[in-house]
Amino acid sequence: MRMTGWLALGLGVSGAVLFTVVAAGATTETSQDAAALRGDADRGRVLFEAYTCYGCHGYTGETGFGPRLNPPRHDQAEFVQYLRNPRNPRRMPPYQQDDASDQKLADIFAYLTSLPSASPEAESIPLLQAILTGDENADNPPH
Ligand code: HEC
């Protein structure tokens, strides 16, 4: 059954279909209840470092060569599913149940969700604002 999952991956099916194939093939132990787990952000922070996620995504999930994780783009169930079967496993390593349980991934998700964004809003950067409004000679905004 494992082949089916990889074959499906190779065919580049959508995440939704892949989820179904993987669930049907039972190649991973991903629980249907991943959405219901309650994550612990403090434990998640420790795990984010232990699993070296920070090495590719940065300590705040906003830097590094991997994509931004802050704010999270997925909900918790999708997040767990993604970590089991990342689209590009040669770039983003898969994390399997026996090592990284659903609960641990839920903890990491809670940590990422708890992070404030360190990036300022575009509106608060005068030069960006000038570019966005097309007024490059704009004086500094009053505030
Ligand atoms: C070796 C570097 C590396 C490590 C370690 C790593 N990632 Fe990634 N991650 C990536 C890259 C690169 C991508 C983008 C993959 C692609 O191009 O599809 C990615 C993608 C992701 C995504 C999807 C983001 C999106 O918006 O699509 C999530 C979520 C994620 N990583 C979470 C984690 C977590 C949590 C950990 C630790 C448990 C982790 N990653 C460890 C490199 C890494």
Backbone and ligand atoms as CSV (ligand in chain L), in Angstrom:
chain,resi,resn,atom,element,x,y,z
A,1,MET,N,N,0.843,-1.208,0.000
A,1,MET,CA,C,0.000,0.000,0.000
A,1,MET,C,C,0.868,1.245,0.000
A,2,ARG,N,N,2.057,1.096,0.559
A,2,ARG,CA,C,2.918,2.271,0.631
A,2,ARG,C,C,3.182,2.829,-0.760
A,3,MET,N,N,3.385,1.940,-1.734
A,3,MET,CA,C,3.641,2.356,-3.108
A,3,MET,C,C,2.551,3.305,-3.598
A,4,THR,N,N,1.328,2.970,-3.262
A,4,THR,CA,C,0.202,3.781,-3.745
A,4,THR,C,C,0.393,5.239,-3.359
A,5,GLY,N,N,0.794,5.439,-2.116
A,5,GLY,CA,C,0.978,6.811,-1.648
A,5,GLY,C,C,2.051,7.517,-2.438
A,6,TRP,N,N,3.165,6.849,-2.620
A,6,TRP,CA,C,4.264,7.497,-3.331
A,6,TRP,C,C,3.898,7.718,-4.782
A,7,LEU,N,N,3.194,6.751,-5.376
A,7,LEU,CA,C,2.758,6.891,-6.756
A,7,LEU,C,C,1.875,8.124,-6.870
A,8,ALA,N,N,0.957,8.218,-5.913
A,8,ALA,CA,C,0.045,9.361,-5.930
A,8,ALA,C,C,0.835,10.653,-5.807
A,9,LEU,N,N,1.845,10.618,-4.946
A,9,LEU,CA,C,2.693,11.803,-4.781
A,9,LEU,C,C,3.320,12.167,-6.121
A,10,GLY,N,N,3.872,11.156,-6.784
A,10,GLY,CA,C,4.559,11.366,-8.044
A,10,GLY,C,C,3.629,11.952,-9.084
A,11,LEU,N,N,2.387,11.591,-9.023
A,11,LEU,CA,C,1.421,12.089,-9.998
A,11,LEU,C,C,0.985,13.501,-9.672
A,12,GLY,N,N,1.422,13.962,-8.530
A,12,GLY,CA,C,1.119,15.344,-8.175
A,12,GLY,C,C,-0.353,15.594,-7.938
A,13,VAL,N,N,-1.017,14.646,-7.312
A,13,VAL,CA,C,-2.428,14.857,-7.018
A,13,VAL,C,C,-2.580,15.949,-5.968
A,14,SER,N,N,-3.761,16.468,-5.857
A,14,SER,CA,C,-3.984,17.544,-4.903
A,14,SER,C,C,-3.897,17.003,-3.481
A,15,GLY,N,N,-3.653,17.902,-2.553
A,15,GLY,CA,C,-3.526,17.506,-1.154
A,15,GLY,C,C,-4.729,16.722,-0.663
A,16,ALA,N,N,-5.897,17.107,-1.111
A,16,ALA,CA,C,-7.109,16.450,-0.631
A,16,ALA,C,C,-7.138,14.993,-1.068
A,17,VAL,N,N,-6.790,14.762,-2.329
A,17,VAL,CA,C,-6.800,13.393,-2.829
A,17,VAL,C,C,-5.720,12.588,-2.131
A,18,LEU,N,N,-4.552,13.211,-1.976
A,18,LEU,CA,C,-3.441,12.525,-1.326
A,18,LEU,C,C,-3.859,12.103,0.074
A,19,PHE,N,N,-4.541,12.982,0.751
A,19,PHE,CA,C,-4.987,12.677,2.105
A,19,PHE,C,C,-5.836,11.414,2.088
A,20,THR,N,N,-6.759,11.341,1.124
A,20,THR,CA,C,-7.653,10.188,1.025
A,20,THR,C,C,-6.859,8.921,0.741
A,21,VAL,N,N,-5.937,9.014,-0.223
A,21,VAL,CA,C,-5.149,7.843,-0.587
A,21,VAL,C,C,-4.359,7.346,0.616
A,22,VAL,N,N,-3.702,8.285,1.298
A,22,VAL,CA,C,-2.876,7.896,2.430
A,22,VAL,C,C,-3.739,7.322,3.545
A,23,ALA,N,N,-4.876,7.957,3.786
A,23,ALA,CA,C,-5.750,7.470,4.844
A,23,ALA,C,C,-6.243,6.071,4.502
A,24,ALA,N,N,-6.633,5.878,3.230
A,24,ALA,CA,C,-7.152,4.583,2.814
A,24,ALA,C,C,-6.051,3.524,2.895
A,25,GLY,N,N,-4.837,3.895,2.509
A,25,GLY,CA,C,-3.742,2.945,2.509
A,25,GLY,C,C,-3.176,2.709,3.894
A,26,ALA,N,N,-3.561,3.507,4.840
A,26,ALA,CA,C,-3.071,3.382,6.210
A,26,ALA,C,C,-1.551,3.314,6.241
A,27,THR,N,N,-0.887,4.126,5.409
A,27,THR,CA,C,0.568,4.100,5.406
A,27,THR,C,C,1.110,4.822,6.628
A,28,THR,N,N,0.316,5.691,7.202
A,28,THR,CA,C,0.751,6.346,8.430
A,28,THR,C,C,-0.352,6.155,9.461
A,29,GLU,N,N,0.018,6.426,10.681
A,29,GLU,CA,C,-0.945,6.240,11.763
A,29,GLU,C,C,-1.661,7.533,12.082
A,30,THR,N,N,-1.651,8.465,11.137
A,30,THR,CA,C,-2.259,9.757,11.408
A,30,THR,C,C,-3.686,9.581,11.897
A,31,SER,N,N,-3.907,10.099,13.064
A,31,SER,CA,C,-5.213,9.931,13.675
A,31,SER,C,C,-6.236,10.854,13.040
A,32,GLN,N,N,-7.453,10.362,12.935
A,32,GLN,CA,C,-8.541,11.186,12.436
A,32,GLN,C,C,-8.791,12.334,13.411
A,33,ASP,N,N,-8.280,12.155,14.617
A,33,ASP,CA,C,-8.587,13.107,15.661
A,33,ASP,C,C,-7.538,14.211,15.792
A,34,ALA,N,N,-6.641,14.292,14.813
A,34,ALA,CA,C,-5.571,15.292,14.914
A,34,ALA,C,C,-6.141,16.684,15.129
A,35,ALA,N,N,-7.324,16.921,14.570
A,35,ALA,CA,C,-7.917,18.245,14.700
A,35,ALA,C,C,-8.354,18.522,16.131
A,36,ALA,N,N,-8.670,17.447,16.871
A,36,ALA,CA,C,-9.247,17.621,18.206
A,36,ALA,C,C,-8.189,17.731,19.298
A,37,LEU,N,N,-6.931,17.395,18.986
A,37,LEU,CA,C,-5.889,17.438,20.016
A,37,LEU,C,C,-5.655,18.866,20.477
A,38,ARG,N,N,-5.354,18.991,21.761
A,38,ARG,CA,C,-5.052,20.308,22.301
A,38,ARG,C,C,-3.541,20.432,22.463
A,39,GLY,N,N,-2.952,21.338,21.718
A,39,GLY,CA,C,-1.492,21.477,21.754
A,39,GLY,C,C,-1.027,22.338,22.918
A,40,ASP,N,N,0.194,22.109,23.336
A,40,ASP,CA,C,0.802,22.884,24.415
A,40,ASP,C,C,1.954,23.690,23.806
A,41,ALA,N,N,1.784,25.012,23.758
A,41,ALA,CA,C,2.737,25.881,23.067
A,41,ALA,C,C,4.139,25.812,23.677
A,42,ASP,N,N,4.231,25.646,25.003
A,42,ASP,CA,C,5.557,25.594,25.633
A,42,ASP,C,C,6.308,24.335,25.221
A,43,ARG,N,N,5.576,23.220,25.234
A,43,ARG,CA,C,6.229,21.981,24.773
A,43,ARG,C,C,6.552,22.103,23.295
A,44,GLY,N,N,5.667,22.767,22.552
A,44,GLY,CA,C,5.878,22.938,21.122
A,44,GLY,C,C,7.144,23.710,20.808
A,45,ARG,N,N,7.438,24.712,21.637
A,45,ARG,CA,C,8.648,25.502,21.413
A,45,ARG,C,C,9.888,24.616,21.553
A,46,VAL,N,N,9.886,23.754,22.583
A,46,VAL,CA,C,11.015,22.845,22.798
A,46,VAL,C,C,11.141,21.878,21.611
A,47,LEU,N,N,10.004,21.375,21.145
A,47,LEU,CA,C,10.025,20.422,20.027
A,47,LEU,C,C,10.458,21.095,18.729
A,48,PHE,N,N,10.047,22.346,18.540
A,48,PHE,CA,C,10.411,23.096,17.332
A,48,PHE,C,C,11.938,23.173,17.233
A,49,GLU,N,N,12.589,23.265,18.408
A,49,GLU,CA,C,14.052,23.279,18.408
A,49,GLU,C,C,14.604,21.859,18.313
A,50,ALA,N,N,14.009,20.921,19.052
A,50,ALA,CA,C,14.526,19.546,19.055
A,50,ALA,C,C,14.479,18.939,17.653
A,51,TYR,N,N,13.431,19.241,16.900
A,51,TYR,CA,C,13.291,18.679,15.552
A,51,TYR,C,C,13.979,19.563,14.503
A,52,THR,N,N,14.686,20.581,14.955
A,52,THR,CA,C,15.448,21.494,14.095
A,52,THR,C,C,14.601,22.204,13.046
A,53,CYS,N,N,13.321,22.337,13.296
A,53,CYS,CA,C,12.464,23.102,12.375
A,53,CYS,C,C,13.045,24.508,12.187
A,54,TYR,N,N,13.568,25.060,13.282
A,54,TYR,CA,C,14.071,26.440,13.245
A,54,TYR,C,C,15.198,26.609,12.239
A,55,GLY,N,N,15.953,25.494,11.990
A,55,GLY,CA,C,17.088,25.574,11.085
A,55,GLY,C,C,16.671,26.002,9.686
A,56,CYS,N,N,15.484,25.643,9.296
A,56,CYS,CA,C,15.011,25.972,7.942
A,56,CYS,C,C,13.903,27.018,7.953
A,57,HIS,N,N,13.234,27.185,9.090
A,57,HIS,CA,C,12.086,28.106,9.121
A,57,HIS,C,C,12.320,29.298,10.045
A,58,GLY,N,N,13.470,29.322,10.726
A,58,GLY,CA,C,13.751,30.427,11.634
A,58,GLY,C,C,13.072,30.237,12.978
A,59,TYR,N,N,13.621,30.882,14.013
A,59,TYR,CA,C,13.090,30.708,15.372
A,59,TYR,C,C,11.665,31.217,15.507
A,60,THR,N,N,11.307,32.199,14.733
A,60,THR,CA,C,9.944,32.714,14.838
A,60,THR,C,C,9.085,32.222,13.678
A,61,GLY,N,N,9.607,31.270,12.898
A,61,GLY,CA,C,8.831,30.749,11.773
A,61,GLY,C,C,8.691,31.746,10.643
A,62,GLU,N,N,9.540,32.769,10.645
A,62,GLU,CA,C,9.382,33.813,9.628
A,62,GLU,C,C,10.609,33.990,8.752
A,63,THR,N,N,11.699,33.302,9.124
A,63,THR,CA,C,12.930,33.485,8.359
A,63,THR,C,C,13.456,32.118,7.930
A,64,GLY,N,N,14.627,32.076,7.335
A,64,GLY,CA,C,15.163,30.806,6.866
A,64,GLY,C,C,14.771,30.568,5.434
A,65,PHE,N,N,15.282,29.490,4.835
A,65,PHE,CA,C,14.978,29.271,3.419
A,65,PHE,C,C,13.652,28.560,3.221
A,66,GLY,N,N,13.123,27.960,4.278
A,66,GLY,CA,C,11.794,27.340,4.169
A,66,GLY,C,C,10.729,28.429,4.206
A,67,PRO,N,N,9.488,28.082,3.802
A,67,PRO,CA,C,8.419,29.092,3.802
A,67,PRO,C,C,8.053,29.543,5.214
A,68,ARG,N,N,7.434,30.678,5.293
A,68,ARG,CA,C,6.949,31.210,6.574
A,68,ARG,C,C,5.970,30.240,7.207
A,69,LEU,N,N,6.084,30.057,8.505
A,69,LEU,CA,C,5.115,29.227,9.227
A,69,LEU,C,C,4.301,30.089,10.174
A,70,ASN,N,N,4.604,31.353,10.195
A,70,ASN,CA,C,3.955,32.280,11.122
A,70,ASN,C,C,3.461,33.486,10.333
A,71,PRO,N,N,2.151,33.673,10.228
A,71,PRO,CA,C,1.107,32.839,10.829
A,71,PRO,C,C,0.893,31.557,10.020
A,72,PRO,N,N,0.422,30.472,10.677
A,72,PRO,CA,C,0.237,29.199,9.975
A,72,PRO,C,C,-0.794,29.319,8.854
A,73,ARG,N,N,-0.506,28.653,7.754
A,73,ARG,CA,C,-1.380,28.688,6.599
A,73,ARG,C,C,-2.394,27.535,6.656
A,74,HIS,N,N,-2.071,26.519,7.476
A,74,HIS,CA,C,-2.911,25.329,7.564
A,74,HIS,C,C,-3.678,25.328,8.877
A,75,ASP,N,N,-4.759,24.514,8.932
A,75,ASP,CA,C,-5.343,24.267,10.254
A,75,ASP,C,C,-4.583,23.074,10.845
A,76,GLN,N,N,-4.905,22.722,12.075
A,76,GLN,CA,C,-4.079,21.735,12.776
A,76,GLN,C,C,-4.048,20.376,12.074
A,77,ALA,N,N,-5.206,19.902,11.613
A,77,ALA,CA,C,-5.250,18.591,10.961
A,77,ALA,C,C,-4.422,18.605,9.676
A,78,GLU,N,N,-4.527,19.687,8.908
A,78,GLU,CA,C,-3.759,19.798,7.660
A,78,GLU,C,C,-2.263,19.868,7.963
A,79,PHE,N,N,-1.938,20.585,9.020
A,79,PHE,CA,C,-0.546,20.734,9.439
A,79,PHE,C,C,0.064,19.366,9.746
A,80,VAL,N,N,-0.643,18.566,10.553
A,80,VAL,CA,C,-0.159,17.225,10.905
A,80,VAL,C,C,-0.016,16.393,9.633
A,81,GLN,N,N,-1.025,16.449,8.793
A,81,GLN,CA,C,-1.014,15.684,7.555
A,81,GLN,C,C,0.163,16.100,6.665
A,82,TYR,N,N,0.396,17.419,6.589
A,82,TYR,CA,C,1.495,17.917,5.762
A,82,TYR,C,C,2.834,17.390,6.272
A,83,LEU,N,N,3.027,17.413,7.584
A,83,LEU,CA,C,4.313,16.980,8.140
A,83,LEU,C,C,4.555,15.486,7.922
A,84,ARG,N,N,3.470,14.722,7.829
A,84,ARG,CA,C,3.625,13.294,7.529
A,84,ARG,C,C,4.031,13.101,6.071
A,85,ASN,N,N,3.470,13.898,5.204
A,85,ASN,CA,C,3.674,13.736,3.765
A,85,ASN,C,C,3.914,15.066,3.074
A,86,PRO,N,N,5.070,15.682,3.330
A,86,PRO,CA,C,5.324,16.966,2.660
A,86,PRO,C,C,5.407,16.761,1.144
A,87,ARG,N,N,5.005,17.800,0.443
A,87,ARG,CA,C,4.995,17.738,-1.022
A,87,ARG,C,C,6.370,17.427,-1.591
A,88,ASN,N,N,7.392,18.061,-1.045
A,88,ASN,CA,C,8.756,17.863,-1.542
A,88,ASN,C,C,9.621,17.290,-0.431
A,89,PRO,N,N,9.534,15.968,-0.211
A,89,PRO,CA,C,10.226,15.370,0.941
A,89,PRO,C,C,11.741,15.527,0.895
A,90,ARG,N,N,12.281,15.890,-0.255
A,90,ARG,CA,C,13.735,16.093,-0.299
A,90,ARG,C,C,14.100,17.479,0.212
A,91,ARG,N,N,13.129,18.360,0.253
A,91,ARG,CA,C,13.390,19.705,0.780
A,91,ARG,C,C,12.873,19.831,2.207
A,92,MET,N,N,11.717,19.277,2.426
A,92,MET,CA,C,11.069,19.344,3.750
A,92,MET,C,C,10.941,17.920,4.263
A,93,PRO,N,N,11.730,17.545,5.301
A,93,PRO,CA,C,11.732,16.150,5.750
A,93,PRO,C,C,10.397,15.726,6.344
A,94,PRO,N,N,9.925,14.523,6.022
A,94,PRO,CA,C,8.699,14.015,6.653
A,94,PRO,C,C,8.962,13.646,8.118
A,95,TYR,N,N,7.952,13.823,8.959
A,95,TYR,CA,C,8.066,13.444,10.373
A,95,TYR,C,C,7.016,12.388,10.640
A,96,GLN,N,N,7.471,11.188,11.008
A,96,GLN,CA,C,6.529,10.076,11.149
A,96,GLN,C,C,6.041,9.893,12.575
A,97,GLN,N,N,4.921,9.237,12.662
A,97,GLN,CA,C,4.204,9.056,13.913
A,97,GLN,C,C,5.046,8.447,15.040
A,98,ASP,N,N,5.872,7.467,14.711
A,98,ASP,CA,C,6.596,6.776,15.782
A,98,ASP,C,C,7.563,7.712,16.501
A,99,ASP,N,N,8.047,8.725,15.797
A,99,ASP,CA,C,8.947,9.687,16.433
A,99,ASP,C,C,8.185,10.934,16.881
A,100,ALA,N,N,7.454,11.488,15.945
A,100,ALA,CA,C,6.718,12.725,16.213
A,100,ALA,C,C,5.222,12.407,16.236
A,101,SER,N,N,4.691,12.169,17.419
A,101,SER,CA,C,3.278,11.800,17.544
A,101,SER,C,C,2.376,12.958,17.123
A,102,ASP,N,N,1.123,12.654,16.853
A,102,ASP,CA,C,0.156,13.709,16.537
A,102,ASP,C,C,0.159,14.761,17.641
A,103,GLN,N,N,0.256,14.267,18.900
A,103,GLN,CA,C,0.244,15.210,20.025
A,103,GLN,C,C,1.432,16.169,19.953
A,104,LYS,N,N,2.601,15.644,19.617
A,104,LYS,CA,C,3.781,16.514,19.527
A,104,LYS,C,C,3.618,17.526,18.399
A,105,LEU,N,N,3.057,17.085,17.281
A,105,LEU,CA,C,2.870,18.023,16.168
A,105,LEU,C,C,1.810,19.061,16.535
A,106,ALA,N,N,0.805,18.638,17.305
A,106,ALA,CA,C,-0.203,19.601,17.763
A,106,ALA,C,C,0.448,20.629,18.692
A,107,ASP,N,N,1.418,20.183,19.485
A,107,ASP,CA,C,2.143,21.106,20.372
A,107,ASP,C,C,2.908,22.140,19.527
A,108,ILE,N,N,3.577,21.656,18.481
A,108,ILE,CA,C,4.324,22.583,17.618
A,108,ILE,C,C,3.354,23.559,16.949
A,109,PHE,N,N,2.217,23.027,16.533
A,109,PHE,CA,C,1.217,23.896,15.895
A,109,PHE,C,C,0.755,24.977,16.880
A,110,ALA,N,N,0.552,24.570,18.128
A,110,ALA,CA,C,0.131,25.542,19.149
A,110,ALA,C,C,1.202,26.609,19.341
A,111,TYR,N,N,2.450,26.179,19.314
A,111,TYR,CA,C,3.551,27.131,19.458
A,111,TYR,C,C,3.534,28.135,18.309
A,112,LEU,N,N,3.427,27.626,17.078
A,112,LEU,CA,C,3.440,28.524,15.913
A,112,LEU,C,C,2.256,29.492,15.960
A,113,THR,N,N,1.119,28.968,16.398
A,113,THR,CA,C,-0.080,29.805,16.472
A,113,THR,C,C,0.068,30.892,17.532
A,114,SER,N,N,0.884,30.594,18.564
A,114,SER,CA,C,1.007,31.537,19.676
A,114,SER,C,C,1.986,32.670,19.373
A,115,LEU,N,N,2.789,32.506,18.317
A,115,LEU,CA,C,3.827,33.500,18.044
A,115,LEU,C,C,3.237,34.798,17.511
A,116,PRO,N,N,3.701,35.912,18.063
A,116,PRO,CA,C,3.317,37.178,17.438
A,116,PRO,C,C,4.115,37.302,16.150
A,117,SER,N,N,3.604,38.011,15.180
A,117,SER,CA,C,4.381,38.217,13.973
A,117,SER,C,C,5.394,39.317,14.226
A,118,ALA,N,N,6.653,39.047,13.887
A,118,ALA,CA,C,7.699,40.052,14.088
A,118,ALA,C,C,7.748,41.033,12.926
A,119,SER,N,N,7.017,40.719,11.859
A,119,SER,CA,C,7.057,41.598,10.694
A,119,SER,C,C,6.104,42.766,10.879
A,120,PRO,N,N,6.575,44.002,10.659
A,120,PRO,CA,C,5.678,45.145,10.760
A,120,PRO,C,C,4.667,45.141,9.614
A,121,GLU,N,N,3.536,45.762,9.838
A,121,GLU,CA,C,2.555,45.905,8.772
A,121,GLU,C,C,3.140,46.799,7.681
A,122,ALA,N,N,2.784,46.514,6.440
A,122,ALA,CA,C,3.310,47.302,5.323
A,122,ALA,C,C,3.004,48.785,5.512
A,123,GLU,N,N,1.839,49.076,6.102
A,123,GLU,CA,C,1.422,50.470,6.254
A,123,GLU,C,C,2.353,51.263,7.172
A,124,SER,N,N,3.092,50.526,8.035
A,124,SER,CA,C,3.939,51.244,8.988
A,124,SER,C,C,5.342,51.493,8.432
A,125,ILE,N,N,5.596,51.086,7.203
A,125,ILE,CA,C,6.912,51.318,6.597
A,125,ILE,C,C,6.749,52.386,5.516
A,126,PRO,N,N,7.251,53.607,5.780
A,126,PRO,CA,C,6.999,54.732,4.868
A,126,PRO,C,C,7.364,54.433,3.412
A,127,LEU,N,N,8.537,53.830,3.177
A,127,LEU,CA,C,8.951,53.590,1.798
A,127,LEU,C,C,8.008,52.617,1.106
A,128,LEU,N,N,7.632,51.546,1.828
A,128,LEU,CA,C,6.700,50.574,1.247
A,128,LEU,C,C,5.366,51.237,0.952
A,129,GLN,N,N,4.944,52.061,1.884
A,129,GLN,CA,C,3.681,52.761,1.734
A,129,GLN,C,C,3.715,53.626,0.473
A,130,ALA,N,N,4.846,54.303,0.278
A,130,ALA,CA,C,4.987,55.175,-0.884
A,130,ALA,C,C,4.912,54.346,-2.165
A,131,ILE,N,N,5.544,53.168,-2.143
A,131,ILE,CA,C,5.515,52.315,-3.332
A,131,ILE,C,C,4.097,51.814,-3.574
A,132,LEU,N,N,3.439,51.406,-2.484
A,132,LEU,CA,C,2.090,50.850,-2.609
A,132,LEU,C,C,1.107,51.891,-3.132
A,133,THR,N,N,1.283,53.145,-2.697
A,133,THR,CA,C,0.346,54.176,-3.122
A,133,THR,C,C,0.814,54.860,-4.406
A,134,GLY,N,N,2.013,54.480,-4.854
A,134,GLY,CA,C,2.520,55.049,-6.094
A,134,GLY,C,C,3.020,56.471,-5.923
A,135,ASP,N,N,3.108,56.930,-4.679
A,135,ASP,CA,C,3.553,58.297,-4.425
A,135,ASP,C,C,4.934,58.262,-3.801
A,136,GLU,N,N,5.953,58.130,-4.640
A,136,GLU,CA,C,7.289,57.927,-4.110
A,136,GLU,C,C,7.893,59.183,-3.509
A,137,ASN,N,N,7.237,60.304,-3.732
A,137,ASN,CA,C,7.742,61.537,-3.128
A,137,ASN,C,C,6.990,61.884,-1.854
A,138,ALA,N,N,6.190,60.929,-1.402
A,138,ALA,CA,C,5.385,61.190,-0.210
A,138,ALA,C,C,6.287,61.559,0.967
A,139,ASP,N,N,5.867,62.578,1.711
A,139,ASP,CA,C,6.577,62.899,2.931
A,139,ASP,C,C,6.286,61.802,3.926
A,140,ASN,N,N,7.049,61.769,5.004
A,140,ASN,CA,C,6.767,60.777,6.026
A,140,ASN,C,C,5.328,60.945,6.485
A,141,PRO,N,N,4.615,59.840,6.621
A,141,PRO,CA,C,3.236,59.950,7.078
A,141,PRO,C,C,3.197,60.583,8.474
A,142,PRO,N,N,2.105,61.277,8.788
A,142,PRO,CA,C,2.010,62.039,10.039
A,142,PRO,C,C,2.190,61.208,11.298
A,143,HIS,N,N,1.815,59.946,11.327
A,143,HIS,CA,C,1.939,59.185,12.559
A,143,HIS,C,C,3.249,58.496,12.662
L,1,HEC,C1,C,15.851,20.758,6.112
L,1,HEC,C2,C,15.025,21.960,6.212
L,1,HEC,C3,C,13.680,21.851,6.899
L,1,HEC,C4,C,13.392,21.360,8.149
L,1,HEC,C5,C,14.338,20.757,9.165
L,1,HEC,C6,C,11.971,21.570,8.338
L,1,HEC,N1,N,11.419,22.142,7.234
L,1,HEC,FE1,FE,9.474,22.585,6.946
L,1,HEC,N2,N,9.843,23.098,5.021
L,1,HEC,C7,C,11.090,23.183,4.455
L,1,HEC,C8,C,10.961,23.555,3.052
L,1,HEC,C9,C,12.102,23.759,2.066
L,1,HEC,C10,C,9.574,23.665,2.807
L,1,HEC,C11,C,8.887,23.979,1.467
L,1,HEC,C12,C,8.737,22.641,0.773
L,1,HEC,C13,C,8.219,22.793,-0.656
L,1,HEC,O1,O,8.863,23.454,-1.445
L,1,HEC,O2,O,7.157,22.223,-0.928
L,1,HEC,C14,C,8.899,23.391,4.073
L,1,HEC,C15,C,7.529,23.439,4.259
L,1,HEC,C16,C,6.914,23.365,5.486
L,1,HEC,C17,C,5.506,23.584,5.721
L,1,HEC,C18,C,4.476,23.966,4.661
L,1,HEC,C19,C,4.412,25.462,4.635
L,1,HEC,C20,C,3.506,25.990,3.562
L,1,HEC,O3,O,3.103,27.155,3.688
L,1,HEC,O4,O,3.221,25.260,2.600
L,1,HEC,C21,C,5.272,23.404,7.048
L,1,HEC,C22,C,3.949,23.541,7.776
L,1,HEC,C23,C,6.554,23.064,7.652
L,1,HEC,N3,N,7.520,23.048,6.671
L,1,HEC,C24,C,6.743,22.836,9.002
L,1,HEC,C25,C,7.917,22.332,9.547
L,1,HEC,C26,C,8.051,21.908,10.919
L,1,HEC,C27,C,6.975,22.016,11.985
L,1,HEC,C28,C,9.307,21.398,11.043
L,1,HEC,C29,C,9.930,20.706,12.242
L,1,HEC,C30,C,9.142,19.623,12.816
L,1,HEC,C31,C,9.977,21.575,9.751
L,1,HEC,N4,N,9.104,22.139,8.882
L,1,HEC,C32,C,11.294,21.228,9.484
L,1,HEC,C33,C,12.293,22.925,5.081
L,1,HEC,C34,C,12.428,22.345,6.325
